[in-house]
Amino acid sequence: MKRIGVLTGGGDCPGLNAVLRATVKTAHDSGLEVIGFKDGFRGVVMNEYIPLTPKEVVGILVKGGTILGSSNRDNPYHFCLEQKGETIYADLSDQAVANMERLGLDCLIVIGGDGTLACAYDFMKKGVKIIGVPKTIDNDLNGTDLTFGFMTAIDTATDALEKLHTTAESHHRVMVLEVMGRNAGWIALQAGIAGGADVVLIPEIPFTLERVAKKIFERKKRGRNFSIIIAAEGAKPEGGQQVVKRIVEGSPEPIRLGGIGEKIAQGLEENTGFESRVIVLGHLQRGGKPSAFDRILASRYGVAAVRMASQGLFGMMASLQGTEITTVPIEVAIKELKTVPPDGEMVQTAHSIGISFGAEHRS
Ligand code: F6P
C-alpha cells in the first residue's frame, strides 16, 4: 500500500471533516499518501483532487461540512454533461476508473450513505478496491448501529423542540416540526423522545389526523392547551402518499421529500380549532459543528478505514455494533434501508411515556 484515495459523497453531514482528519493522520503515520477527490464521485470522473497531508487537516475536527466538497447528484454511471447548450447524461464510470489507475491508487475510501455506497459497490465490480465509511444524518444505513452525523442532527432537532415549547405554551398553539430522514423515522422518533414531543409521525407508522387530533383534545382535557408534533418528512397518512418536494434529475436519489408538516398543521387547525404553525428544520440538521459524540465516532471510523485498507479488507464498510467498531460487507449495507421497527423497543418506549404515533394501537 502506497497511496489511497478518499471522497465524501451524498448530503453533507456533521463529522465528515473529523473522518478525513483521522484518515489522513492514520495514513500519514503508516507512510501512506492520501489523495482527496473533490465533490464526491464528480472529482473522480473529472480527475479533480487535492493531496491531503496532516497540514490540510489542521483545525478541521470541529468544522461542519467537508473540506473536499460533496455532491448528492453526480452519478458517474449517469453523469450530467452540458454539450452545445444541451443537457445529456453519459456513463463515465470507465473514465473514473482510468483516472484512479493513472493516479496509482491502491484503494478508495468512500465516506457516504446508501446512494454513494451503492455507486462505490458498482465500482467494486469494475475491480476498484473500496472501503466504506457510514455517513448520514438519517441513520438509515443497514449493517451499522449508527452512522456519524445522526446524533448531531438529533441534538439540533431536540433543541428546536425545546424552543418550540415556549411559543406553543405561551400562545396555546399546536407546533409541528418537520424534520429530515427520507424514508426512515429515526430523527423524528429519537428527537421526539429527547425533546418531549406529544406526537411523533414517522414513515414506518402511517397516521390519521383524527387520531392526532384525539391526542390534542386529550391533552386539552388535562389542561394542556398546546401540543408539540414532530413529523418526519417521509411520514404519510394511512392509505396516502408521501409529499414530494422536488425531483433532482440524474441524482442517485432523485426524490426529495418535504411539505408534510404544512399539510398536518393545516389539517389540525381545521379539525381542532387550535391555531397551528409549521417549522421546517431543513438543512440546519446537516449544518454546524459535530457533537462530541460524532467527533469521536467519526474519528473511530476514519482510523478504522485506514486499518482496514492496510489489512486488505476491501469491499467492507466500517461499522459500529454495540460499542465496538467492526466491519460488514458493503453489499449488506446497501441491501436494504434500516428503518424504524414499528413494534420495536424504541417505539414502545415512546408510547409508554405518552407519545402518540397517530395510529390505531399506538395512539
Ligand atoms: O440524506 C440526507 C438528507 O438530508 C435527507 O434527510 C433529505 O431528505 C435529503 O438529504 C435532502 O437533500 P437535499 O440537500 O438535496 O435537499
Boltz pocket constraint, residues with backbone or C-beta under 6 A from the ligand:
constraints:
  - pocket:
      binder: B
      contacts: [[A, 11], [A, 12], [A, 72], [A, 113], [A, 136], [A, 137], [A, 138], [A, 180], [A, 181], [A, 182], [A, 233], [A, 255], [A, 256], [A, 257], [A, 286]]
      max_distance: 6.0
